[in-house]
Amino acid sequence: MPAYPADRLTVVAALEAQGICPVFYHPEPEACLGIIRAAARAGARVIEFTDRGDHAADLFAELTKTLSRTDPEVILGIGSIVDPGTAALYLSRGARFVVSPCGVEAVAKLCNRKRVAYMPGCGSVTEISQAHEWGCDVVKLFPGAQVGGPAFVKAVMGPMPWTKIMPTGGVEPEEASLKAWFDAGIIAAGMGSRLIPDKLVAEADWDALEAHIGRAVGLARSVRG
């Protein structure tokens, strides 16, 4: 893995190609690697690790060091970032993209300086337009269901068809849900516990997790034609 993230267009293209972005946090490195590798084998190599828990940045650094040697195809980014200092901390530890639950201009500027993909959380047309002004290629619709769901996405795409939207929250790894969102115009969907069930992680059943994530990735490809 490079000292600084791969260029943002490569990251965005990979995210759009897989259609599903696994989102997770776990305090144990072996469990994290199990989740990441299962997702990558399932066709979802762009993965969001969320900034939660004590020493999360140290854990992230451990993961990126290991993955650079064993799984260099993985594109591991950091989520739940709300300030530029924390963003810089994770970029120095190998984060290849940054995601926020809200829009933070200072984080956008930091990421732009290093040509890193930044996906700010947006819940209105004004916030989406502001993210575009900041140079963001993809916006995170959050919380996806609560701000209007697929109907909101479809309404945005009318006057702003260049918008690349990734909802998180309210997307199910089921055909009907994915079809509604992709038909509305999203490029990818972020999913947490419904894509990465606690039970499978607790049992370290990585084969079952790979199958579960693979099914969602396959459905996303199918509903997009």
C-alpha positions in Angstrom: 0.0 0.0 0.0 1.4 3.4 -0.9 2.4 5.9 1.8 -0.5 8.1 0.6 -3.8 6.9 -0.8 -4.2 5.8 -4.5 -5.8 8.5 -6.7 -9.4 9.2 -5.9 -10.7 8.4 -9.4 -9.3 4.9 -9.1 -11.1 4.5 -5.7 -14.4 5.9 -7.0 -14.3 3.7 -10.1 -13.7 0.6 -8.0 -16.5 1.5 -5.6 -18.9 2.1 -8.5 -17.9 -1.2 -10.1 -18.7 -3.3 -7.0 -21.9 -1.5 -6.0 -21.8 -2.5 -2.4 -19.5 -0.9 0.2 -19.1 -2.9 3.5 -19.1 -0.7 6.5 -17.8 -2.0 9.9 -15.9 -1.7 13.1 -14.5 -4.4 15.3 -11.9 -3.9 18.1 -10.0 -7.2 17.4 -7.5 -7.2 14.5 -8.1 -10.9 13.6 -11.8 -10.3 13.3 -11.2 -7.2 11.2 -9.0 -9.1 8.8 -11.5 -11.9 8.6 -14.2 -9.4 7.7 -12.1 -7.6 5.2 -10.8 -10.7 3.4 -14.3 -12.2 3.2 -15.6 -9.0 1.7 -12.7 -8.8 -0.8 -13.2 -12.5 -1.9 -16.9 -11.7 -2.3 -16.1 -8.9 -4.8 -16.2 -5.9 -2.4 -12.6 -4.8 -2.1 -13.5 -1.2 -1.3 -14.3 -1.3 2.4 -15.1 1.3 5.0 -13.7 0.9 8.6 -15.4 3.3 11.0 -13.6 5.5 13.5 -15.0 4.1 16.8 -13.6 2.8 20.0 -10.4 3.5 21.9 -7.1 3.1 19.9 -9.1 2.7 16.6 -6.4 4.6 14.7 -3.7 2.3 16.0 -5.8 -0.7 15.0 -6.3 0.8 11.5 -2.5 1.2 11.1 -2.0 -2.4 12.0 -4.6 -3.5 9.5 -3.2 -1.4 6.6 0.4 -2.7 7.3 -0.8 -6.3 7.2 -3.0 -5.8 4.1 -0.2 -4.1 2.2 1.7 -7.3 2.4 -1.0 -9.9 2.2 -4.0 -8.3 0.3 -2.8 -5.3 -1.7 -5.9 -5.3 -3.8 -8.0 -4.2 -0.8 -8.9 -0.5 -0.7 -9.5 0.3 3.0 -11.0 3.7 3.9 -12.0 5.4 7.1 -15.5 6.5 8.0 -17.3 8.5 10.7 -14.7 11.4 10.3 -15.9 14.8 11.5 -12.7 16.9 11.7 -9.5 17.4 9.6 -7.2 16.4 12.4 -8.7 12.9 12.7 -8.8 12.7 8.9 -5.0 13.5 8.7 -4.3 10.9 11.4 -5.9 8.2 9.4 -4.4 9.3 6.1 -1.0 9.0 7.7 -1.9 5.4 8.6 -2.9 4.4 5.0 -6.5 5.3 4.6 -7.4 5.4 0.9 -10.6 7.3 1.2 -12.5 9.3 3.8 -16.2 9.3 4.6 -18.1 11.6 7.0 -21.7 11.5 8.4 -21.8 15.2 7.6 -20.1 17.6 5.3 -16.9 19.1 6.6 -15.2 21.7 4.3 -11.8 21.4 6.1 -11.8 17.7 5.6 -12.6 18.2 1.9 -9.7 20.6 1.5 -7.3 18.3 3.2 -8.3 15.3 1.0 -8.1 17.5 -2.1 -4.6 18.4 -1.3 -3.6 14.8 -1.3 -6.0 13.7 -4.2 -7.9 11.5 -1.8 -11.6 10.6 -2.4 -13.8 12.3 0.3 -17.4 11.3 0.6 -19.3 13.8 2.9 -22.6 13.0 4.4 -25.4 15.0 2.8 -29.2 15.2 3.5 -30.3 17.9 1.2 -29.9 19.2 -2.4 -28.1 22.3 -1.0 -25.6 20.1 0.9 -25.0 18.0 -2.2 -24.3 21.1 -4.3 -21.9 22.3 -1.6 -20.1 19.0 -1.7 -19.7 19.4 -5.4 -18.3 22.9 -4.9 -15.7 21.3 -2.5 -14.6 18.9 -5.3 -16.2 15.7 -3.9 -16.9 13.1 -6.6 -19.3 11.0 -4.4 -21.7 12.1 -1.7 -22.9 9.9 1.1 -26.7 10.1 1.5 -27.1 9.9 5.3 -29.2 8.7 6.9 -30.5 7.3 3.6 -34.0 6.2 4.6 -34.7 9.2 6.8 -33.8 11.9 4.3 -36.1 10.5 1.6 -34.8 7.1 0.4 -34.9 6.3 -3.3 -37.5 8.9 -4.1 -35.1 11.6 -2.9 -32.3 10.2 -5.0 -34.6 10.2 -8.1 -35.6 13.8 -7.4 -32.0 14.9 -7.2 -30.9 13.1 -10.3 -33.4 15.1 -12.4 -31.8 18.5 -12.2 -28.4 17.2 -11.1 -27.7 14.1 -13.2 -23.9 14.3 -12.7 -24.4 13.5 -9.0 -22.8 10.2 -7.7 -24.7 9.1 -4.6 -23.9 6.4 -2.1 -26.6 6.0 0.6 -25.9 4.5 3.9 -28.8 3.6 6.2 -32.0 2.1 4.9 -30.5 -0.2 2.3 -31.2 -3.9 2.6 -29.1 -6.6 1.0 -32.2 -7.8 -0.8 -33.2 -7.6 -4.4 -36.3 -5.3 -3.9 -34.4 -2.8 -1.8 -31.3 -2.7 -4.0 -33.4 -2.4 -7.2 -35.3 0.5 -5.8 -32.1 2.4 -4.9 -30.2 1.6 -8.1 -33.2 2.4 -10.3 -33.3 5.8 -8.6 -29.7 6.4 -9.6 -27.2 5.6 -6.9 -23.7 4.3 -7.8 -23.2 2.2 -4.7 -24.7 1.4 -1.3 -23.0 1.4 2.0 -24.2 -1.3 4.4 -23.2 -2.3 7.9 -24.6 -5.0 10.2 -27.2 -6.2 7.7 -24.3 -7.0 5.3 -21.9 -8.1 8.1 -24.1 -10.0 10.6 -22.8 -10.0 14.2 -23.5 -13.7 14.5 -21.2 -14.7 11.6 -18.5 -12.4 13.0 -18.8 -13.8 16.5 -18.6 -17.3 15.1 -15.7 -16.3 12.8 -17.6 -18.0 10.0 -15.8 -16.2 7.2 -17.0 -18.6 4.5 -20.6 -17.9 5.4 -19.8 -14.1 5.5 -18.2 -14.3 2.1 -21.3 -16.0 0.7 -23.6 -13.4 2.3 -21.7 -10.4 1.0 -21.2 -12.1 -2.4 -25.0 -12.5 -2.7 -25.5 -8.8 -2.1 -22.7 -7.9 -4.6 -24.3 -10.2 -7.2 -27.8 -8.7 -6.6 -26.4 -5.2 -7.1 -24.9 -6.2 -10.4 -28.0 -7.9 -11.4 -30.4 -5.1 -10.7 -28.1 -2.7 -12.6 -28.4 -4.9 -15.6 
